Amino acid sequence: MSYSPKAAQPSIARQQAALRDRLPFSDRTDFEDAARGLVARRVPGLVTAEDGRAVWDNDTYAFLEGEAPDTVNPSLWRQSRLVAEQGLFEVVEGIYQVRGLDLSNVTFVEGDEGVLVIDPLISTETAAAALELYREHRGPRPVTAVLYTHSHVDHFGGVKGVTTQDDVDAGRVTVIAPEGFTEHAVAENVYAGTAMGRRAAYMYGAALARGPRGAVGAGLGQTTSTGTVTLIPPTLTVTETGQEETVDGIRMVFQMAPNTEAPAELLIHFPDFRALCTAEDATHTLHNLLTLRGAVVRDPYLWSRALTEAVDLFGGTTDVAFASHHWPTWGRENVVGFLTQQRDLYGYLHDQSLRLINKGWTGAEIAEHLQLPPALENAWNTHGYYGSVSHNLKAIYQRYMGWFDGNPAHLWQHPPVEAGRRYTEFMGGADAVVDKARGAFDEGDYRWAAEVLSHVVFADPDHTPARELLADTLEQLGYGAENGTWRNFYLSGTTELREGRFGTPTVTASPDIVAHLSPTMLFDALAIQIDGPKAWNEHLTVDVHLTDADERYRLTLANGVLTYTAAPQKDAADVALTATVPGMSALTTTGLTPEGLERAGVRVDGDSTALARLTAVLDPGDPDFAIVTP
């Protein structure tokens, strides 16, 4: 059954009207900057894969015109209009960006013979379309270098849309990245990749129709492309701040910024252009300290310190700052002002959180009461379109204090289903709770309605009135959210309650990424799939000899845990595998069956049934796991 989105409730309409009156919508500076330097647009704004399916369609955001409707927070509507600007733009003479063809921007820096490509988007299809647009207006310059600013997929996944492994291997193209790039790029998309991918579908509104009652954008970019994800490892690694490199006549001075927005990240100054690439450490939004799809909590202290260092190093010699998202900032004073606002934003959240933590406040209490100072609150670039003050403050608490708030009543709580049953019974049964929740809904208390209705749905997922009212409630919360990813989460929950689960439409753990798993990462990837209880009484050993790397490992399954060691072994294993590193990586797709081993070119000696026993206790992740229901 198909459901139509509902209208905004009066309380949401009043909220939106109050925001229109309070926020400085008359300030058009960002609109002028977002349109500045436009060379041409891609017409149409559609990018397709070889099979004809759409992997990106910016034209679906054409509805973002005029004043925001009541179903969209007017501040988010403004941000989405800015982010949806699509085309090839001149940053300064010799530096160009294509924006609006993916979640991120791709930048082209012109050298003596060709062009340096910075952050080639998520998909090969969108990256190739961006390069085509650039060449259409700047000539058929060859790609002489690729630079990854950091280890997130929207900054490297489209690399094979702008170059080839053969060109890199032949030395015709240099690939530059910060130290630790490949390890972090691969690990993030493999270890918890299934869970992150499922939640990312909520975060980016993958299943939502685009429109005023659906997806309007994610704040950092509109959404993620759904094409082919690739990876070419770097050939030139940046290891320290101040390192200088010249590639194709392009002079670059690097600033290392690890463990800020990404575990491996850097900023780049281009002295000859008086331009600074801030990667993703300074954008026109408050970023995530803990992304809603899930990640390791980022360090706001290091983030703030990195921006201080950027001002100190480059503030006096920079006339334009551009990032891998959003639009540039021009003028030395404006650049310094922008960087210091962003710096103070992360520094304030960090320091004030710790001040209140040391007064005994919990994460939820800090998030509910802490306000930004007026100078930051009134700057558009500090608004929480992607990260939010609320969930970032909870992330800081988690970083320093963990999940436990210190209240012993919260030390051993029931899981959602058991808690839901007990709450529902205490409150008079499911029907009674729904009746009371309907009153809260009518009064505009959507947060409370969502909380109690979720208890009913987890206690009785087939209770139709509870599901319907919870869906309506999440919808209104989505309409009111300034944060693009909050809106997408709420409306995705509404969609699944009304229409059923939509799974994980996009997968970033592509064969190209999996192929770059190191042997130990491959073993770890196997270990986290072991069904512990099923393997309690299993004991087996596997020797692995990687001939091209001259490495040997012993894998042992015992007590439900798969461990490995490179230490020499005196006894023989149950089974021995001889392979190359690429052959072992191929097993992630071919499997440990005799046929899969043969396809991967792996030689098997010893008791091959040990591999069958190992396979029997593997329990891969579920890309369609439930979120808003049990």
C-alpha positions as CSV (number, residue, x, y, z in Angstrom):
1,M,0.0,0.0,0.0
2,S,1.3,3.5,-0.9
3,Y,0.9,6.3,1.7
4,S,0.8,10.0,1.0
5,P,2.8,12.3,3.3
6,K,0.6,14.4,5.5
7,A,0.5,18.2,6.1
8,A,2.4,20.1,8.8
9,Q,0.5,20.4,12.0
10,P,-0.3,23.9,13.3
11,S,2.4,23.8,16.0
12,I,5.0,23.0,13.3
13,A,3.6,25.8,11.1
14,R,3.9,28.2,14.0
15,Q,7.5,27.1,14.6
16,Q,8.5,27.7,11.0
17,A,6.8,31.2,11.0
18,A,8.8,32.1,14.1
19,L,12.0,31.1,12.5
20,R,11.3,33.1,9.4
21,D,10.9,36.2,11.6
22,R,13.9,35.5,13.8
23,L,16.7,34.4,11.4
24,P,18.5,36.8,9.1
25,F,17.1,35.6,5.8
26,S,17.8,39.0,4.2
27,D,21.6,38.2,4.3
28,R,22.3,37.1,0.7
29,T,26.1,36.7,1.0
30,D,26.0,32.9,0.8
31,F,23.8,33.0,-2.2
32,E,26.2,35.4,-4.0
33,D,29.2,33.2,-3.0
34,A,27.5,30.0,-4.1
35,A,26.8,31.4,-7.5
36,R,30.1,33.2,-7.9
37,G,32.3,32.0,-10.7
38,L,29.7,29.9,-12.5
39,V,31.1,28.7,-15.8
40,A,28.4,26.3,-16.9
41,R,25.9,23.8,-15.6
42,R,25.5,20.1,-16.6
43,V,22.3,19.8,-18.5
44,P,20.5,17.7,-17.6
45,G,21.8,17.2,-14.1
46,L,21.3,13.4,-14.4
47,V,24.2,10.9,-14.3
48,T,23.5,7.3,-15.3
49,A,25.4,4.0,-15.0
50,E,26.2,1.8,-18.0
51,D,23.0,-0.1,-17.4
52,G,21.0,3.1,-17.7
53,R,19.9,3.4,-14.1
54,A,20.2,6.9,-12.5
55,V,23.1,7.2,-10.0
56,W,22.6,10.9,-9.5
57,D,19.9,13.3,-10.5
58,N,20.3,16.9,-9.2
59,D,17.3,18.0,-11.2
60,T,15.0,16.3,-8.7
61,Y,15.7,19.2,-6.4
62,A,14.2,21.8,-8.8
63,F,11.4,22.3,-6.3
64,L,13.7,24.2,-4.0
65,E,12.5,27.6,-5.1
66,G,10.9,30.5,-3.2
67,E,9.9,30.5,0.4
68,A,10.0,27.3,2.4
69,P,6.7,25.5,2.9
70,D,5.5,24.6,6.4
71,T,6.7,21.1,5.9
72,V,10.4,22.2,5.8
73,N,12.3,24.1,8.4
74,P,13.1,27.4,6.6
75,S,16.7,27.4,7.7
76,L,17.2,23.9,6.2
77,W,15.3,25.0,3.0
78,R,17.8,27.9,2.6
79,Q,20.8,25.5,3.1
80,S,19.4,23.0,0.6
81,R,18.9,25.7,-2.0
82,L,22.5,26.7,-1.6
83,V,23.8,23.1,-1.7
84,A,21.7,22.2,-4.7
85,E,23.6,24.8,-6.9
86,Q,25.1,22.6,-9.6
87,G,27.8,23.2,-12.2
88,L,31.4,24.1,-12.9
89,F,32.7,27.1,-10.9
90,E,35.9,29.1,-11.0
91,V,37.4,29.5,-7.5
92,V,40.3,31.5,-8.8
93,E,42.0,31.4,-12.2
94,G,43.4,27.9,-12.4
95,I,41.3,26.3,-9.7
96,Y,37.8,25.0,-10.6
97,Q,35.1,23.1,-8.7
98,V,32.3,20.9,-9.9
99,R,29.5,21.1,-7.3
100,G,26.1,19.5,-7.1
101,L,27.0,16.2,-8.8
102,D,27.4,14.2,-5.6
103,L,27.4,14.6,-1.8
104,S,30.8,16.3,-2.1
105,N,32.7,18.6,-4.5
106,V,35.5,17.7,-6.9
107,T,38.2,20.3,-7.4
108,F,40.5,20.7,-10.5
109,V,43.8,22.5,-10.1
110,E,45.5,23.3,-13.4
111,G,49.2,22.5,-13.7
112,D,51.9,22.8,-16.4
113,E,50.8,19.8,-18.4
114,G,47.5,18.7,-17.0
115,V,45.2,18.9,-13.9
116,L,45.3,17.8,-10.3
117,V,42.0,16.3,-9.2
118,I,41.1,16.7,-5.5
119,D,38.5,14.4,-4.0
120,P,36.9,12.5,-6.9
121,L,33.4,12.1,-5.4
122,I,31.7,8.7,-4.4
123,S,31.1,7.1,-7.7
124,T,33.1,6.6,-10.9
125,E,30.0,7.8,-12.9
126,T,29.6,11.1,-11.1
127,A,33.4,11.7,-11.1
128,A,33.6,11.0,-14.9
129,A,30.6,13.4,-15.5
130,A,32.4,16.1,-13.5
131,L,35.6,15.7,-15.4
132,E,33.7,15.8,-18.7
133,L,32.0,19.0,-17.7
134,Y,35.4,20.5,-16.7
135,R,37.1,19.5,-20.0
136,E,34.1,20.7,-22.0
137,H,35.0,24.3,-20.9
138,R,38.7,24.1,-20.0
139,G,40.0,21.8,-22.6
140,P,41.1,18.1,-22.7
141,R,43.8,18.4,-20.1
142,P,45.1,15.0,-18.9
143,V,44.8,14.1,-15.2
144,T,48.3,14.2,-13.9
145,A,47.6,13.7,-10.2
146,V,44.8,12.8,-7.7
147,L,44.7,14.1,-4.1
148,Y,42.5,12.5,-1.4
149,T,42.1,15.0,1.5
150,H,40.8,12.3,3.8
151,S,39.6,8.7,4.2
152,H,35.8,9.0,3.7
153,V,34.3,7.4,0.6
154,D,32.8,10.6,-0.8
155,H,36.4,11.8,-1.3
156,F,37.9,8.8,-3.1
157,G,35.3,6.4,-4.4
158,G,35.0,7.9,-7.9
159,V,38.8,7.8,-8.6
160,K,38.5,5.4,-11.5
161,G,36.2,7.8,-13.2
162,V,39.1,10.2,-13.6
163,T,42.1,7.9,-14.0
164,T,43.1,4.3,-14.2
165,Q,45.3,1.9,-12.2
166,D,47.4,1.4,-15.3
167,D,48.2,5.2,-15.5
168,V,49.1,5.2,-11.8
169,D,51.3,2.1,-12.1
170,A,53.0,3.6,-15.1
171,G,53.9,6.8,-13.2
172,R,51.7,9.0,-15.4
173,V,49.4,9.9,-12.4
174,T,50.5,10.6,-8.8
175,V,48.0,9.7,-6.1
176,I,48.5,11.8,-2.9
177,A,46.9,11.1,0.5
178,P,47.6,11.6,4.2
179,E,49.4,9.0,6.3
180,G,47.0,6.1,7.3
181,F,44.6,6.8,4.4
182,T,44.2,3.4,2.9
183,E,43.9,1.5,6.3
184,H,41.1,3.9,7.5
185,A,39.4,4.1,4.1
186,V,39.1,0.3,3.9
187,A,38.4,-0.4,7.6
188,E,35.5,2.1,7.9
189,N,33.6,0.4,5.0
190,V,34.3,-3.2,6.1
191,Y,34.3,-3.7,9.9
192,A,31.0,-2.1,10.8
193,G,30.1,-1.4,7.2
194,T,26.8,-3.4,7.2
195,A,25.4,-1.5,10.2
196,M,26.7,1.9,8.9
197,G,25.3,1.3,5.5
198,R,21.8,0.4,6.9
199,R,21.8,3.5,9.1
200,A,23.3,5.6,6.3
201,A,20.2,4.8,4.3
202,Y,18.2,6.6,7.0
203,M,20.7,9.4,7.3
204,Y,20.7,10.3,3.6
205,G,17.1,9.6,3.0
206,A,17.9,6.9,0.4
207,A,14.3,5.7,0.1
208,L,12.5,9.1,0.4
209,A,10.8,10.8,-2.4
210,R,12.3,14.2,-3.1
211,G,10.0,17.1,-2.4
212,P,8.7,19.5,0.3
213,R,7.3,16.5,2.2
214,G,10.2,14.2,1.6
215,A,14.0,14.6,1.1
216,V,15.3,18.1,0.7
217,G,19.0,17.5,1.3
218,A,21.4,16.3,4.0
219,G,22.9,19.7,4.9
220,L,26.5,18.8,3.9
221,G,25.4,17.8,0.4
222,Q,22.0,16.8,-1.1
223,T,22.5,13.0,-0.8
224,T,24.9,10.2,-1.9
225,S,25.3,8.9,-5.4
226,T,24.7,5.3,-6.0
227,G,27.3,4.3,-8.6
228,T,30.5,2.3,-8.6
229,V,32.8,2.8,-5.7
230,T,36.5,2.3,-6.4
231,L,39.9,2.8,-4.8
232,I,43.5,3.4,-6.0
233,P,46.0,3.4,-3.1
234,P,48.2,6.5,-2.8
235,T,51.7,6.6,-4.4
236,L,52.8,9.7,-2.4
237,T,52.1,9.9,1.3
238,V,52.0,13.1,3.3
239,T,53.3,12.5,6.8
240,E,53.9,15.9,8.4
241,T,52.7,19.5,8.6
242,G,54.8,21.7,6.5
243,Q,55.7,19.0,3.9
244,E,55.9,20.6,0.5
245,E,55.4,18.8,-2.8
246,T,55.3,20.1,-6.4
247,V,53.4,17.9,-8.9
248,D,52.9,19.1,-12.5
249,G,54.2,22.5,-11.5
250,I,51.6,22.8,-8.7
251,R,53.2,23.8,-5.4
252,M,51.4,22.5,-2.3
253,V,52.1,23.0,1.4
254,F,50.3,20.4,3.6
255,Q,48.9,20.6,7.1
256,M,48.2,17.3,8.8
257,A,44.9,17.1,10.6
258,P,44.4,13.5,11.8
259,N,41.5,12.6,14.1
260,T,39.5,15.7,13.3
261,E,36.7,15.2,10.8
262,A,38.4,11.9,9.7
263,P,41.1,9.7,11.3
264,A,43.4,10.5,8.3
265,E,42.9,14.1,7.0
266,L,45.0,17.0,5.7
267,L,44.6,20.6,4.5
268,I,46.4,22.0,1.5
269,H,47.7,25.5,0.8
270,F,48.5,26.5,-2.8
271,P,50.9,29.4,-2.4
272,D,50.9,30.4,-6.1
273,F,47.1,30.7,-6.0
274,R,46.9,32.1,-2.5
275,A,44.3,29.4,-1.9
276,L,43.6,27.1,1.0
277,C,41.7,23.8,0.7
278,T,40.2,23.1,4.1
279,A,39.2,19.5,3.2
280,E,36.2,18.9,5.5
281,D,37.4,20.7,8.6
282,A,35.7,24.0,7.8
283,T,32.4,23.9,5.9
284,H,29.3,26.0,6.0
285,T,27.7,23.9,8.7
286,L,28.4,22.5,12.1
287,H,29.8,19.1,11.2
288,N,29.3,15.8,13.0
289,L,31.4,14.7,16.0
290,L,29.4,11.5,15.9
291,T,27.6,10.9,12.6
292,L,24.2,9.4,12.9
293,R,25.1,6.4,10.7
294,G,27.7,5.5,13.4
295,A,31.4,6.0,13.7
296,V,34.1,6.5,16.3
297,V,33.5,9.8,18.2
298,R,35.7,12.6,16.7
299,D,37.8,14.9,18.7
300,P,36.5,18.5,18.9
301,Y,39.6,19.6,20.8
302,L,42.0,18.5,18.0
303,W,39.5,19.8,15.4
304,S,39.6,23.3,17.0
305,R,43.4,23.2,17.4
306,A,43.8,22.2,13.7
307,L,41.8,25.3,12.6
308,T,43.9,27.5,14.9
309,E,47.0,26.1,13.2
310,A,45.5,26.7,9.8
311,V,44.9,30.4,10.6
312,D,48.5,30.7,12.0
313,L,50.1,28.9,9.0
314,F,48.1,30.3,6.1
315,G,45.8,33.1,7.3
316,G,48.1,35.8,6.1
317,T,48.7,34.4,2.7
318,T,45.2,33.1,1.7
319,D,42.7,35.1,-0.4
320,V,40.2,32.2,-0.9
321,A,39.3,29.1,1.1
322,F,37.5,26.2,-0.5
323,A,36.4,22.9,0.9
324,S,35.2,19.5,-0.4
325,H,31.7,20.5,0.4
326,H,29.8,23.8,-0.1
327,W,31.0,27.0,-1.6
328,P,34.3,29.0,-1.2
329,T,34.9,32.1,1.0
330,W,36.8,35.0,-0.7
331,G,38.8,37.8,0.9
332,R,41.6,37.4,3.5
333,E,39.6,38.9,6.3
334,N,36.6,36.8,5.5
335,V,38.6,33.6,5.3
336,V,40.2,34.3,8.7
337,G,36.8,35.2,10.1
338,F,35.2,32.0,8.7
339,L,38.0,29.7,10.0
340,T,38.0,31.3,13.5
341,Q,34.2,31.0,13.7
342,Q,34.4,27.3,12.8
343,R,37.3,26.9,15.3
344,D,35.4,28.6,18.1
345,L,32.3,26.5,17.3
346,Y,34.1,23.2,18.0
347,G,36.2,24.6,20.9
348,Y,33.1,26.0,22.6
349,L,31.2,22.7,22.4
350,H,34.2,20.8,23.7
351,D,35.1,23.1,26.6
352,Q,31.6,23.9,27.8
353,S,30.7,20.2,27.7
354,L,33.6,19.4,30.0
355,R,32.8,22.3,32.3
356,L,29.3,20.8,32.8
357,I,30.4,17.2,32.9
358,N,32.6,18.2,35.8
359,K,29.5,19.7,37.5
360,G,27.7,16.3,37.2
361,W,25.6,17.0,34.1
362,T,24.7,14.1,31.9
363,G,25.0,14.2,28.1
364,A,21.2,14.5,27.7
365,E,21.1,17.4,30.1
366,I,24.0,19.2,28.5
367,A,22.4,18.8,25.0
368,E,19.1,20.1,26.3
369,H,20.4,23.3,27.9
370,L,23.7,24.4,26.4
371,Q,23.4,27.3,23.9
372,L,25.9,28.8,21.5
373,P,27.1,32.4,22.2
374,P,25.1,34.9,20.0
375,A,28.1,35.7,17.8
376,L,28.2,32.0,16.7
377,E,24.4,31.4,16.8
378,N,23.9,34.3,14.4
379,A,26.5,33.0,11.8
380,W,24.9,30.9,9.2
381,N,27.9,28.6,8.9
382,T,27.6,27.4,12.5
383,H,24.0,26.1,12.1
384,G,23.5,22.4,12.6
385,Y,22.5,21.2,9.1
386,Y,24.6,18.1,9.2
387,G,25.9,17.8,12.7
388,S,23.8,19.3,15.5
389,V,24.6,21.0,18.8
390,S,22.4,18.4,20.4
391,H,23.9,15.2,19.2
392,N,27.4,16.6,19.1
393,L,27.2,17.4,22.8
394,K,26.1,13.9,23.6
395,A,29.0,12.6,21.5
396,I,31.5,14.6,23.6
397,Y,30.0,13.2,26.7
398,Q,30.3,9.7,25.2
399,R,33.9,10.4,24.2
400,Y,35.0,11.3,27.8
401,M,32.5,9.4,30.0
402,G,31.1,6.5,27.9
403,W,27.5,5.3,27.8
404,F,26.8,5.2,31.5
405,D,25.6,8.5,33.1
406,G,26.5,7.5,36.6
407,N,22.9,6.9,37.8
408,P,22.8,3.3,39.1
409,A,19.1,3.0,38.0
410,H,20.5,3.2,34.5
411,L,23.2,0.6,35.0
412,W,21.2,-2.5,34.1
413,Q,18.1,-1.4,32.1
414,H,15.8,-3.7,30.1
415,P,16.4,-3.8,26.3
416,P,13.7,-2.1,24.2
417,V,11.2,-5.0,23.8
418,E,11.2,-5.9,27.5
419,A,11.1,-2.2,28.5
420,G,8.3,-1.6,26.0
421,R,6.1,-4.4,27.4
422,R,6.6,-3.1,31.0
423,Y,6.0,0.5,30.2
424,T,2.9,-0.3,28.2
425,E,1.5,-2.4,31.0
426,F,2.3,0.2,33.6
427,M,0.5,2.9,31.5
428,G,-2.7,0.9,31.2
429,G,-2.2,-1.1,28.0
430,A,-1.4,-0.3,24.4
431,D,-4.8,1.4,23.6
432,A,-4.6,3.6,26.6
433,V,-1.0,4.7,25.8
434,V,-2.0,5.5,22.2
435,D,-4.9,7.6,23.4
436,K,-2.7,9.6,25.7
437,A,0.0,9.9,23.0
438,R,-2.7,11.3,20.6
439,G,-3.3,14.1,23.2
440,A,0.5,14.8,23.3
441,F,0.5,14.8,19.4
442,D,-2.4,17.3,19.3
443,E,-0.6,19.6,21.7
444,G,2.6,19.5,19.6
445,D,4.6,17.5,22.2
446,Y,6.0,15.2,19.5
447,R,9.2,14.2,21.4
448,W,7.1,12.7,24.2
449,A,4.6,11.1,21.8
450,A,7.4,9.5,19.9
451,E,9.0,8.1,23.1
452,V,5.9,6.5,24.5
453,L,4.6,5.2,21.1
454,S,7.9,3.6,20.5
455,H,7.5,1.6,23.7
456,V,4.1,0.3,22.4
457,V,5.5,-0.6,19.0
458,F,8.4,-2.5,20.5
459,A,5.9,-4.3,22.9
460,D,3.4,-5.0,20.1
461,P,4.8,-4.3,16.6
462,D,1.4,-5.3,15.0
463,H,-0.6,-2.6,17.0
464,T,-1.7,-0.6,14.0
465,P,-2.9,2.5,15.7
466,A,0.5,2.8,17.5
467,R,2.4,2.3,14.3
468,E,0.3,4.9,12.5
469,L,0.5,7.5,15.2
470,L,4.2,7.0,15.6
471,A,4.7,7.4,11.9
472,D,2.7,10.6,11.9
473,T,4.7,11.8,14.9
474,L,8.1,11.1,13.4
475,E,6.9,12.9,10.2
476,Q,6.1,16.1,12.2
477,L,9.5,15.9,13.9
478,G,11.1,15.6,10.5
479,Y,9.2,18.7,9.2
480,G,10.5,20.7,12.1
481,A,14.1,19.7,12.0
482,E,16.8,22.2,10.9
483,N,19.2,19.3,10.6
484,G,19.0,17.6,7.2
485,T,20.1,14.2,8.6
486,W,17.6,14.4,11.5
487,R,14.8,15.1,8.9
488,N,15.9,12.1,6.9
489,F,16.0,9.8,9.9
490,Y,12.6,10.9,11.1
491,L,11.0,10.6,7.6
492,S,12.8,7.3,6.9
493,G,11.3,5.9,10.2
494,T,7.9,7.2,9.0
495,T,8.4,5.4,5.7
496,E,9.3,2.1,7.2
497,L,6.4,2.2,9.7
498,R,4.0,2.8,6.9
499,E,5.4,0.8,4.0
500,G,7.9,-1.7,5.5
501,R,11.7,-1.9,5.6
502,F,13.7,-0.6,2.6
503,G,17.1,-2.2,3.5
504,T,20.3,-0.7,2.3
505,P,20.0,0.8,-1.2
506,T,23.7,1.7,-1.4
507,V,26.8,-0.3,-0.4
508,T,30.2,1.2,0.0
509,A,32.1,-2.0,0.8
510,S,32.7,-2.5,-2.9
511,P,34.9,-5.2,-4.5
512,D,37.5,-2.6,-5.1
513,I,37.7,-1.6,-1.5
514,V,37.6,-5.2,-0.2
515,A,40.4,-6.0,-2.6
516,H,42.6,-3.6,-0.6
517,L,42.0,-5.4,2.7
518,S,45.4,-6.3,4.2
519,P,45.7,-9.9,5.3
520,T,45.2,-9.0,9.0
521,M,42.2,-6.9,8.1
522,L,40.8,-9.8,6.2
523,F,41.2,-12.1,9.2
524,D,39.6,-9.5,11.4
525,A,36.7,-9.3,8.9
526,L,36.2,-13.0,9.3
527,A,36.5,-12.9,13.1
528,I,33.7,-10.5,13.5
529,Q,31.4,-12.8,11.5
530,I,31.9,-15.8,13.9
531,D,28.7,-16.9,15.5
532,G,30.2,-17.2,19.0
533,P,27.7,-19.5,20.7
534,K,27.6,-21.7,17.6
535,A,31.3,-22.0,17.7
536,W,31.8,-22.6,21.4
537,N,32.7,-26.3,21.0
538,E,34.6,-25.9,17.7
539,H,38.4,-26.0,17.5
540,L,40.4,-25.8,14.3
541,T,43.6,-24.3,12.9
542,V,44.4,-22.8,9.5
543,D,47.8,-21.9,8.2
544,V,48.0,-19.2,5.5
545,H,51.1,-18.7,3.4
546,L,51.0,-15.6,1.2
547,T,53.7,-16.2,-1.4
548,D,53.9,-12.7,-2.9
549,A,54.3,-11.0,0.5
550,D,56.4,-13.9,2.0
551,E,54.1,-13.9,5.1
552,R,52.8,-16.8,7.1
553,Y,49.9,-16.8,9.6
554,R,48.2,-19.3,11.9
555,L,44.5,-18.8,12.4
556,T,42.9,-20.6,15.4
557,L,39.2,-20.9,16.2
558,A,38.6,-21.8,19.8
559,N,36.1,-20.7,22.5
560,G,34.0,-19.0,19.8
561,V,36.9,-16.6,18.9
562,L,39.0,-16.6,15.7
563,T,42.5,-15.4,16.4
564,Y,45.7,-15.1,14.3
565,T,49.4,-14.8,14.8
566,A,52.5,-14.4,12.6
567,A,54.7,-16.3,15.1
568,P,56.4,-19.5,13.8
569,Q,54.5,-22.6,14.6
570,K,55.9,-26.0,15.5
571,D,52.9,-28.2,14.8
572,A,50.9,-28.6,11.6
573,A,47.5,-26.9,11.2
574,D,44.4,-28.8,10.3
575,V,44.5,-27.2,6.9
576,A,46.9,-25.0,5.0
577,L,46.2,-22.3,2.4
578,T,48.7,-21.1,-0.1
579,A,47.8,-18.0,-2.0
580,T,48.7,-14.5,-3.1
581,V,47.4,-11.4,-1.1
582,P,44.9,-10.6,-4.0
583,G,43.8,-14.2,-4.0
584,M,43.1,-14.1,-0.2
585,S,41.2,-10.9,-0.6
586,A,39.1,-12.5,-3.4
587,L,37.8,-15.0,-0.8
588,T,35.5,-12.2,0.6
589,T,33.4,-12.6,-2.5
590,T,34.1,-16.2,-3.6
591,G,33.9,-17.7,-0.2
592,L,35.7,-20.7,1.4
593,T,34.0,-23.4,-0.6
594,P,36.2,-25.6,-2.8
595,E,34.8,-23.8,-5.9
596,G,35.5,-20.4,-4.4
597,L,39.0,-21.4,-3.4
598,E,39.7,-22.6,-6.9
599,R,38.4,-19.4,-8.5
600,A,40.6,-17.4,-6.2
601,G,43.7,-19.5,-7.0
602,V,44.1,-20.7,-3.5
603,R,45.9,-24.1,-3.0
604,V,44.5,-26.3,-0.2
605,D,46.6,-28.9,1.7
606,G,45.4,-31.0,4.6
607,D,41.9,-31.5,6.0
608,S,39.6,-29.4,3.7
609,T,36.6,-30.2,6.0
610,A,38.1,-27.7,8.5
611,L,37.2,-24.9,6.1
612,A,33.6,-26.2,5.8
613,R,33.4,-26.2,9.7
614,L,34.7,-22.6,9.7
615,T,32.2,-21.6,7.0
616,A,29.4,-23.2,9.0
617,V,29.9,-20.8,11.9
618,L,30.1,-17.6,9.9
619,D,27.2,-15.3,10.4
620,P,27.3,-12.3,8.0
621,G,25.6,-9.0,8.9
622,D,22.0,-8.2,7.9
623,P,21.7,-5.2,5.6
624,D,17.9,-5.1,6.3
625,F,17.9,-5.2,10.1
626,A,15.0,-3.4,11.9
627,I,15.4,0.1,13.3
628,V,12.0,1.5,14.3
629,T,10.5,-1.9,15.1
630,P,11.8,-5.0,17.0
